[in-house]
Amino acid sequence: MKTSTSIPRIPCNYTISNDYNIAALFYQTFSLFSGTTLTAGIDYKNYGGEAENIISNMDFGNHSHNELGFYIFTRKDIGNRIFLTGGIRIENSDVIDNEIIPQIGAAYRVGLRSTVRGSLSKGFRSPTMQELYMFPPSNPDLEPERVWNYDIGLLHTFANNITIDAALFQIEGSNLIRIGGVPPNIGFENTGKVFHRGAEFSAHVPVSQVLHADVSYAYLDPGDNTEMNPRHTIYTGFNARYHIVSAAVSLQYVSRLYGASNAHLRLPDYTLVNVRFSIYPNDRLSWFLSIENVFDSSYQMMYEYPIDGRLFFTGVRVTL
């Protein structure tokens, strides 16, 4: 029996596009006096293009966006125990006008091996070109996403150089962009308020001089916004390097993932294993081969969009 709650599928489009992206930035860091630094900057972006579906001859038009941002960020060290940070950014674009984005943070070193920290910051994302103009789900009236982030954490290093990091966080947001409606009348829309809270834990363990291990766990309570927000994520990785050769193996386990809001359309838990091999003949040259999803697991991150198959990547990096 097919459930009545579903995620609309986006039809495949045979689209060609001609895109461009121009960016320029300038920043300067000042040392005002002992223990205090200030960074000020400005950046500009202009991006856009034109697109057309070559099968249906549907012209999506020629669109462009301008974004201009100004920011100031400062850090103040009080002795060798208290560290304060703060900043503000003002964003202007074709979509928004004078968006103020602040952030503050503080850290206190407890002894030689422990640090307690906390921060408050605002997050902001403008709608993308695809969300505004491309394909049937597009919506030119979308509002930017806005979130407030709060977190407190503890960092501790043991005598054997094992490092642990634990944090609690809370996210309050509005206008998150999601696909809504009932087929064939579907489209991107702002979904109102969102409230997330959770905890994160990570550990770095130097097993030996050549082998290191990393373990992390994230717990997320997404409230009603369960779509594509797993409740449990576990990561384990091992990295070894001997002379010019390195190898890495990672395992990621994802549980309690849903394909819709309000805990509807439960998706199967899944585990992914990835490996990567690298060779460093010298300081300027390296080669790598990575294999993702080594065991060819089939899994879903979105409802009715199964992902399977191994992925192979290789490349060479040259530093001049």
Phi, psi and omega per residue, in radians:
M1 nan 2.346 -3.091
K2 -1.604 2.274 -3.131
T3 -1.216 2.665 -3.119
S4 -1.435 -0.203 3.116
T5 -1.707 2.179 -3.087
S6 -2.595 2.830 3.061
I7 -1.727 2.167 -3.114
P8 -1.081 2.413 3.109
R9 -1.554 2.416 3.115
I10 -1.565 2.134 -3.093
P11 -1.138 2.614 3.117
C12 -1.204 2.395 -3.126
N13 -2.147 2.356 3.066
Y14 -1.647 1.512 -2.984
T15 -2.046 2.355 2.996
I16 -1.955 2.575 -3.092
S17 -2.507 2.732 3.064
N18 -2.182 1.850 -2.980
D19 -1.986 2.801 3.035
Y20 -2.586 2.731 -3.137
N21 -2.601 2.050 -3.129
I22 -2.096 2.298 -3.124
A23 -2.476 2.560 3.058
A24 -2.525 2.459 3.136
L25 -2.513 2.644 3.094
F26 -2.518 2.328 3.070
Y27 -2.573 2.727 -3.126
Q28 -2.481 2.344 3.095
T29 -1.869 2.302 -3.131
F30 -2.034 2.472 2.988
S31 -1.799 1.733 -3.009
L32 -1.229 -0.867 3.031
F33 -2.788 3.140 -3.004
S34 -0.956 2.187 3.072
G35 1.465 0.052 -3.101
T36 -2.274 2.223 3.054
T37 -2.215 2.649 3.110
L38 -2.390 2.293 3.099
T39 -2.075 2.238 3.108
A40 -2.182 2.512 -3.105
G41 -2.782 2.970 3.102
I42 -2.505 2.441 3.069
D43 -2.420 2.642 -3.088
Y44 -2.355 2.387 3.091
K45 -2.342 2.400 3.018
N46 -2.318 2.107 -3.075
Y47 -2.541 2.745 -3.139
G48 2.893 -2.730 -3.141
G49 2.691 -2.990 3.117
E50 -2.312 2.630 -3.083
A51 -2.520 2.682 -3.133
E52 -2.615 2.424 3.008
N53 -1.442 2.026 -3.020
I54 -1.346 -0.217 3.109
I55 -1.525 -0.871 -3.089
S56 -1.628 -0.088 -3.074
N57 1.054 0.468 3.094
M58 -1.405 2.158 -3.130
D59 -1.676 2.065 3.134
F60 -1.483 -0.022 3.052
G61 1.563 3.106 3.113
N62 -1.990 2.053 -3.048
H63 -2.253 2.623 3.082
S64 -2.583 2.706 3.111
H65 -2.310 2.535 3.005
N66 -2.027 2.375 3.071
E67 -2.297 2.352 -3.135
L68 -2.340 2.234 -3.114
G69 -2.296 2.483 3.039
F70 -2.127 2.456 -3.135
Y71 -2.601 2.689 3.040
I72 -2.370 2.301 3.129
F73 -2.349 2.355 -3.116
T74 -2.322 2.650 3.073
R75 -2.310 2.375 3.129
K76 -2.245 2.114 3.082
D77 -1.774 2.167 3.099
I78 -1.869 1.800 -3.014
G79 1.136 -2.544 3.094
N80 -2.008 0.396 -3.116
R81 -2.157 -0.581 -3.053
I82 -1.957 2.281 -3.119
F83 -2.293 2.137 -3.103
L84 -2.046 2.436 3.084
T85 -2.336 2.678 3.098
G86 -2.911 2.693 3.137
G87 -2.963 2.956 3.103
I88 -2.594 2.490 3.098
R89 -2.246 2.439 3.073
I90 -2.032 2.117 -3.044
E91 -1.956 2.317 3.040
N92 -2.230 2.443 3.080
S93 -2.752 -3.103 3.079
D94 -1.191 -0.327 -3.093
V95 -1.675 -0.640 -3.088
I96 -2.283 2.860 -3.105
D97 -2.340 2.101 3.066
N98 0.956 0.952 3.033
E99 -1.388 2.125 -3.114
I100 -1.678 2.194 -3.042
I101 -2.186 1.704 -3.119
P102 -1.660 2.881 3.007
Q103 -2.742 2.504 3.051
I104 -2.444 2.665 3.120
G105 -2.728 2.776 3.122
A106 -2.603 2.556 3.084
A107 -2.426 2.503 3.138
Y108 -2.272 2.158 -3.125
R109 -1.498 2.100 3.129
V110 -1.751 1.840 -3.051
G111 1.215 -2.657 -3.083
L112 -1.696 -0.267 -2.969
R113 -2.126 -0.086 -3.062
S114 -2.200 2.505 3.086
T115 -2.401 2.252 3.057
V116 -1.795 2.404 -3.056
R117 -2.449 2.826 3.057
G118 -2.754 2.684 -3.131
S119 -2.699 2.761 3.047
L120 -2.410 2.259 -3.110
S121 -2.642 2.749 3.084
K122 -1.839 2.391 3.062
G123 -1.925 2.700 -3.015
F124 -2.708 2.363 3.080
R125 -2.510 2.177 3.060
S126 -1.372 2.653 3.059
P127 -1.059 2.517 3.123
T128 -1.388 2.937 3.089
M129 -1.030 -0.711 -3.140
Q130 -1.108 -0.767 -3.115
E131 -1.162 -0.535 -3.099
L132 -1.490 -0.689 -2.916
Y133 -2.278 -0.368 -2.929
M134 -1.672 2.359 2.992
F135 1.178 2.934 -3.063
P136 -1.002 -0.574 -3.121
P137 -1.280 -0.087 -3.019
S138 -1.110 2.692 -3.122
N139 -2.577 1.846 -3.085
P140 -1.237 -0.114 -3.106
D141 -1.746 0.222 -3.117
L142 -1.127 2.515 3.040
E143 -1.694 2.706 3.086
P144 -1.138 2.648 3.009
E145 -1.381 2.470 3.101
R146 -2.386 2.335 3.109
V147 -2.425 2.656 2.975
W148 -1.969 2.308 -3.109
N149 -1.991 2.312 3.064
Y150 -2.235 2.355 3.083
D151 -2.663 2.624 2.989
I152 -2.290 2.572 -3.074
G153 -2.702 2.942 3.119
L154 -2.359 2.275 3.059
L155 -2.042 2.247 -3.125
H156 -2.430 2.417 3.092
T157 -2.054 2.179 3.135
F158 -1.443 2.981 -3.071
A159 -1.085 -0.506 3.140
N160 -1.582 0.325 3.077
N161 1.214 0.272 2.965
I162 -1.321 2.245 -3.091
T163 -2.011 2.294 3.064
I164 -2.123 2.571 3.140
D165 -2.409 2.146 -3.138
A166 -2.237 2.494 -3.087
A167 -2.623 2.608 2.959
L168 -1.980 2.470 -3.093
F169 -2.467 2.789 3.068
Q170 -2.522 2.412 -3.120
I171 -2.233 2.210 3.057
E172 -2.115 2.184 -3.053
G173 -2.465 2.993 3.116
S174 -2.543 2.736 3.047
N175 1.121 0.480 3.079
L176 -1.049 2.468 -3.035
I177 -1.646 2.131 3.118
R178 -2.428 2.870 3.033
I179 -1.500 2.256 -3.138
G180 -2.359 3.129 -3.125
G181 1.719 -3.123 3.137
V182 -2.087 2.243 -3.137
P183 -0.954 2.452 0.082
P184 -1.518 0.019 -3.103
N185 -1.597 1.324 3.134
I186 -2.019 2.785 3.129
G187 -3.093 2.814 3.055
F188 -1.201 2.486 3.122
E189 -2.608 2.736 3.030
N190 -1.455 2.201 -2.943
T191 -1.672 0.177 3.106
G192 1.508 -2.520 -2.993
K193 -1.533 2.710 3.090
V194 -2.447 2.531 -3.136
F195 -2.408 1.964 3.109
H196 -2.065 2.562 2.982
R197 -2.604 2.732 -3.099
G198 -3.134 -2.920 -3.108
A199 -2.503 2.620 3.109
E200 -2.329 2.495 3.093
F201 -2.434 2.400 3.079
S202 -2.517 2.670 3.128
A203 -2.474 2.435 3.056
H204 -2.040 2.148 -3.037
V205 -2.148 1.954 3.031
P206 -1.393 1.667 -3.083
V207 -1.124 -0.742 3.089
S208 -2.671 -3.032 3.141
Q209 -1.161 -0.423 -3.097
V210 -1.911 -0.245 -3.048
L211 -2.128 2.264 3.101
H212 -2.248 2.569 3.136
A213 -2.197 2.525 3.085
D214 -2.271 2.353 3.128
V215 -2.316 2.394 3.084
S216 -2.541 2.663 3.092
Y217 -2.443 2.369 3.101
A218 -2.237 2.272 3.059
Y219 -1.988 2.290 -3.116
L220 -2.280 2.231 2.964
D221 -1.851 1.727 -3.041
P222 -1.510 0.117 -3.073
G223 1.134 -2.337 3.119
D224 -1.372 -0.308 -3.044
N225 -1.507 1.134 -3.040
T226 -1.475 -0.227 -3.093
E227 -1.070 2.083 3.085
M228 1.089 0.414 3.104
N229 -2.140 1.554 -3.081
P230 -1.145 2.524 3.136
R231 -1.358 -0.606 -3.093
H232 -2.235 2.279 3.051
T233 -2.373 2.156 -3.138
I234 -2.096 2.350 3.131
Y235 -2.269 2.373 3.039
T236 -2.361 2.301 -3.125
G237 -2.450 2.540 3.075
F238 -2.204 2.349 -3.109
N239 -2.317 2.184 -3.136
A240 -2.225 2.430 3.064
R241 -2.389 2.271 3.112
Y242 -2.320 1.949 -3.071
H243 0.989 -1.972 -3.040
I244 -1.730 0.073 -3.069
V245 -2.047 2.408 3.048
S246 -2.351 2.675 3.108
A247 -2.475 2.498 -3.138
A248 -2.398 2.436 3.074
V249 -2.266 2.306 3.126
S250 -2.326 2.603 3.111
L251 -2.302 2.279 3.120
Q252 -2.192 2.238 3.127
Y253 -2.049 2.253 -3.104
V254 -2.140 2.284 -3.074
S255 -2.382 2.662 3.113
R256 1.043 1.015 3.099
L257 -1.902 2.432 -3.089
Y258 -2.164 2.673 3.126
G259 -1.653 0.039 -3.138
A260 -2.686 2.938 3.116
S261 -1.243 2.932 3.094
N262 1.042 0.594 3.076
A263 1.003 0.636 3.062
H264 -1.723 2.669 3.091
L265 1.068 1.120 3.106
R266 -1.062 2.242 3.109
L267 -1.715 2.650 -3.123
P268 -1.115 2.489 2.978
D269 -1.104 2.678 -3.141
Y270 -2.587 2.768 3.107
T271 -2.254 2.300 3.114
L272 -2.076 2.418 3.086
V273 -2.107 2.256 3.127
N274 -2.183 2.590 3.064
V275 -2.319 2.710 3.130
R276 -2.591 2.332 3.084
F277 -2.091 2.430 -3.129
S278 -2.415 2.613 3.056
I279 -2.262 2.339 -3.119
Y280 -2.129 1.512 -3.140
P281 -1.041 -0.617 3.098
N282 -2.707 -3.066 -3.069
D283 -1.217 -0.289 -3.056
R284 -1.851 -0.172 -3.030
L285 -2.299 2.382 3.067
S286 -2.592 2.662 3.088
W287 -2.295 2.486 3.139
F288 -2.398 2.696 2.993
L289 -2.370 2.164 3.118
S290 -2.179 2.540 3.101
I291 -2.204 2.078 3.108
E292 -1.802 2.483 -3.078
N293 1.032 1.066 -3.026
V294 -0.983 -0.697 -3.053
F295 -1.640 0.274 3.028
D296 0.968 0.774 3.135
S297 -1.262 2.548 3.047
S298 -1.797 2.230 -3.081
Y299 -2.603 2.952 3.126
Q300 -2.283 2.333 2.972
M301 -1.824 -0.387 3.043
M302 -2.223 2.557 -3.103
Y303 -1.075 2.288 3.114
E304 1.116 0.390 3.023
Y305 -2.176 1.284 -3.117
P306 -1.155 2.524 3.110
I307 -2.109 2.254 3.066
D308 -2.625 3.064 -3.139
G309 1.660 2.602 3.072
R310 -1.481 2.618 3.072
L311 -2.085 2.294 3.133
F312 -1.992 2.316 3.087
F313 -2.291 2.449 3.026
T314 -2.507 2.680 -3.109
G315 -2.974 2.891 3.114
V316 -2.187 2.353 3.125
R317 -2.059 2.249 3.135
V318 -2.131 2.195 3.105
T319 -1.834 2.106 -3.107
L320 -1.567 nan nan
